[in-house]
């Protein structure tokens, strides 16, 4: 009996790498996202890599009505349920400054949308008494910075939500892990200025799988970002607000 992994934001580069890893363990995968053609192409590859089964489901985290068919499908799966959240959007901060109405979308994509989905999934996982939730946030959520403070605020909110969910679901044997990537070489970072310690989707997925095996609560990928963000979080506010980072 294989585990089932629900993948929110299955078209992201990190999600693809993580799904390949899960397929090789023989898991059943439920791919959720907006680009159905992209996910169908991924499904064929995942079948070839050993997935027990692959389902492709339409998801818009800004529309809770799209959650119901996914949750219904999950309820009919045997074995443990697992979920991994890769959704998010990061418009340039200058674009948001020019059009503050974009803030709602950023927060829904990166925080409130996936949180609403997980809140509906949580009772199912509690009943089954196991499984895992992976929530991909960002180092941007560790401190508000000039260049992306709206995106950072959304990811900070999601990290706090994941902490509370970990407290709740851990009592039922469900492992909840928060992932804080630094810059990853994906479409989200293409065209941006050169970034330090950039990692790859495959390396990030490897870190996620390793963190799950070791039962980590919070991981940074690449690992050096744990130290970098420790330093950034401890810069005194009078100094920090003068920095252009």
C-alpha positions as CSV (number, residue, x, y, z in Angstrom):
1,X,0.0,0.0,0.0
2,X,1.7,3.2,-1.2
3,X,1.6,6.6,0.5
4,X,-0.2,9.4,-1.3
5,X,1.4,12.8,-1.8
6,X,-0.7,15.8,-2.7
7,X,1.5,18.4,-4.5
8,X,0.2,21.9,-4.5
9,X,1.9,24.0,-7.2
10,X,3.1,20.9,-9.1
11,X,4.5,23.0,-12.0
12,X,7.2,24.7,-9.9
13,X,10.7,23.5,-10.6
14,X,11.3,22.4,-7.0
15,X,8.0,20.5,-7.0
16,X,9.0,18.6,-10.2
17,X,12.3,17.6,-8.6
18,X,10.6,16.5,-5.4
19,X,7.9,14.6,-7.3
20,X,10.6,12.6,-9.1
21,X,12.0,11.6,-5.8
22,X,8.6,10.6,-4.5
23,X,7.8,8.6,-7.6
24,X,11.0,6.6,-7.2
25,X,9.7,5.4,-3.8
26,X,6.5,4.1,-5.4
27,X,4.2,6.8,-4.0
28,X,0.8,7.8,-5.5
29,X,0.9,11.4,-6.6
30,X,-1.8,14.0,-6.9
31,X,-0.5,16.9,-9.0
32,X,-2.4,20.1,-8.4
33,X,-1.9,23.4,-10.3
34,X,-3.2,25.6,-13.1
35,X,-1.3,24.3,-16.1
36,X,-3.0,21.0,-16.9
37,X,-0.9,20.3,-20.0
38,X,2.4,20.8,-18.0
39,X,1.2,18.5,-15.3
40,X,0.0,15.8,-17.7
41,X,3.5,15.8,-19.2
42,X,5.0,15.4,-15.7
43,X,2.5,12.6,-14.9
44,X,3.8,10.5,-17.8
45,X,7.4,11.0,-16.6
46,X,6.4,10.1,-13.0
47,X,4.7,6.9,-14.1
48,X,7.9,5.9,-15.9
49,X,9.9,6.6,-12.7
50,X,7.8,4.2,-10.7
51,X,4.9,6.1,-9.2
52,X,2.1,3.8,-8.2
53,X,-0.5,6.1,-9.7
54,X,-0.6,9.8,-10.8
55,X,-3.6,12.1,-10.8
56,X,-3.8,15.5,-12.3
57,X,-6.1,18.0,-10.7
58,X,-6.9,21.7,-11.4
59,X,-6.0,24.0,-8.5
60,X,-6.3,27.7,-8.0
61,X,-5.3,28.6,-4.5
62,X,-7.2,31.9,-4.8
63,X,-10.4,29.9,-5.4
64,X,-11.4,27.5,-2.5
65,X,-14.0,25.8,-4.7
66,X,-11.1,24.1,-6.5
67,X,-10.1,22.4,-3.3
68,X,-13.1,20.1,-2.9
69,X,-12.4,17.7,-5.8
70,X,-8.8,17.3,-4.6
71,X,-9.8,16.6,-1.0
72,X,-12.5,14.2,-2.2
73,X,-9.9,12.3,-4.2
74,X,-7.5,12.3,-1.3
75,X,-10.2,10.9,1.0
76,X,-10.5,7.9,-1.3
77,X,-6.8,7.0,-1.2
78,X,-5.5,4.2,0.9
79,X,-2.5,4.5,3.2
80,X,-1.1,7.7,4.6
81,X,-1.8,11.1,3.2
82,X,1.0,13.6,2.7
83,X,1.0,17.1,1.3
84,X,3.7,19.4,-0.1
85,X,3.1,23.1,-0.8
86,X,5.1,24.8,-3.5
87,X,2.7,27.7,-4.4
88,X,3.7,31.3,-4.3
89,X,4.2,34.4,-6.4
90,X,6.7,37.2,-6.1
91,X,6.1,40.3,-8.2
92,X,8.9,42.8,-8.1
93,X,8.5,45.1,-5.1
94,X,8.6,48.2,-7.3
95,X,5.7,46.8,-9.2
96,X,3.7,46.3,-6.0
97,X,4.7,49.8,-4.9
98,X,3.1,51.1,-8.1
99,X,0.0,48.9,-7.7
100,X,-0.7,47.9,-4.1
101,X,-3.8,45.9,-5.1
102,X,-1.3,43.1,-6.1
103,X,-0.7,42.5,-2.4
104,X,-3.8,40.4,-2.0
105,X,-2.7,38.0,-4.7
106,X,0.8,37.6,-3.3
107,X,-0.6,36.8,0.2
108,X,-3.2,34.3,-1.2
109,X,-0.7,32.5,-3.4
110,X,2.0,32.3,-0.7
111,X,0.0,32.0,2.5
112,X,-3.7,32.1,2.9
113,X,-4.6,29.9,-0.1
114,X,-2.5,27.0,0.9
115,X,-3.3,27.5,4.6
116,X,-7.0,27.2,3.8
117,X,-6.3,23.9,1.9
118,X,-4.2,22.4,4.7
119,X,-6.8,23.4,7.2
120,X,-9.3,21.3,5.3
121,X,-6.9,18.4,4.9
122,X,-5.7,18.3,8.5
123,X,-8.7,16.4,10.0
124,X,-8.2,13.6,7.4
125,X,-4.5,13.3,8.4
126,X,-5.4,13.3,12.1
127,X,-7.8,10.4,11.6
128,X,-5.1,8.3,9.8
129,X,-2.6,9.1,12.5
130,X,0.5,9.8,10.3
131,X,1.9,11.3,7.1
132,X,3.7,14.5,6.5
133,X,3.2,18.1,5.5
134,X,5.9,20.0,3.7
135,X,5.4,23.8,3.5
136,X,7.9,25.7,1.3
137,X,8.4,29.2,2.5
138,X,11.4,31.4,2.0
139,X,14.3,33.0,3.8
140,X,12.5,36.3,2.8
141,X,10.1,35.6,5.7
142,X,12.8,35.8,8.3
143,X,13.0,39.6,8.3
144,X,11.3,42.3,6.3
145,X,13.8,43.6,3.7
146,X,13.6,46.6,1.3
147,X,13.6,44.6,-1.9
148,X,10.7,42.1,-1.2
149,X,8.9,42.9,2.0
150,X,5.4,42.1,0.8
151,X,6.5,38.6,-0.4
152,X,8.5,38.3,2.8
153,X,5.5,39.1,4.9
154,X,3.4,36.5,3.1
155,X,6.1,33.8,3.7
156,X,6.5,34.9,7.3
157,X,2.8,34.4,7.9
158,X,3.0,31.0,6.2
159,X,5.9,30.0,8.4
160,X,4.0,31.0,11.6
161,X,0.9,29.0,10.3
162,X,3.2,26.0,9.7
163,X,4.5,26.2,13.2
164,X,1.0,26.1,14.7
165,X,0.0,23.3,12.3
166,X,3.1,21.3,13.5
167,X,2.0,21.8,17.1
168,X,-1.5,20.5,16.3
169,X,-0.8,17.6,13.9
170,X,2.3,16.4,15.8
171,X,-0.1,15.2,18.5
172,X,-1.6,12.8,16.0
173,X,1.7,11.5,14.6
174,X,1.8,13.8,11.5
175,X,5.2,15.4,10.8
176,X,5.1,19.0,9.6
177,X,8.2,20.5,8.1
178,X,8.8,24.1,7.1
179,X,11.3,24.6,4.3
180,X,13.1,28.0,3.9
181,X,14.9,28.1,0.5
182,X,17.3,30.9,-0.4
183,X,17.5,31.8,-4.0
184,X,16.8,28.9,-6.3
185,X,17.6,28.8,-10.0
186,X,13.9,28.8,-11.2
187,X,11.6,31.0,-13.3
188,X,10.9,33.1,-10.1
189,X,14.6,34.3,-10.0
190,X,15.3,34.5,-13.7
191,X,16.2,38.1,-14.7
192,X,17.0,39.2,-11.1
193,X,20.4,40.5,-10.1
194,X,23.0,38.0,-9.2
195,X,22.3,36.3,-5.9
196,X,24.6,34.7,-3.4
197,X,24.5,31.0,-2.5
198,X,22.0,30.2,-5.2
199,X,21.0,26.5,-5.3
200,X,19.2,24.3,-7.8
201,X,15.8,22.7,-7.8
202,X,17.3,19.2,-7.6
203,X,19.5,20.2,-4.6
204,X,16.5,21.8,-2.8
205,X,14.4,18.7,-3.4
206,X,17.3,16.5,-2.0
207,X,17.4,18.7,1.1
208,X,13.6,18.3,1.5
209,X,13.7,14.5,1.3
210,X,16.7,14.4,3.6
211,X,14.8,16.6,6.1
212,X,11.8,14.3,6.0
213,X,13.9,11.3,6.6
214,X,15.5,12.9,9.7
215,X,12.3,14.3,11.0
216,X,13.4,18.0,10.9
217,X,10.9,20.7,11.8
218,X,12.6,23.5,9.9
219,X,15.2,23.3,7.2
220,X,17.1,25.9,5.1
221,X,18.2,25.1,1.6
222,X,21.0,25.7,0.9
223,X,22.0,25.0,4.5
224,X,24.3,28.1,4.7
225,X,21.2,30.3,4.8
226,X,20.5,29.2,8.3
227,X,23.7,31.1,9.3
228,X,23.2,34.0,7.0
229,X,19.7,34.6,8.3
230,X,20.8,34.2,11.9
231,X,23.1,37.2,11.2
232,X,20.5,39.2,9.4
233,X,17.8,38.6,12.1
234,X,20.2,39.9,14.7
235,X,21.3,43.1,13.0
236,X,20.0,46.0,15.2
237,X,17.0,47.7,13.7
238,X,18.6,51.2,13.6
239,X,21.4,49.7,11.5
240,X,19.2,47.3,9.5
241,X,16.9,50.0,8.2
242,X,19.8,51.8,6.6
243,X,20.9,48.7,4.6
244,X,19.8,48.2,1.1
245,X,19.3,44.5,1.1
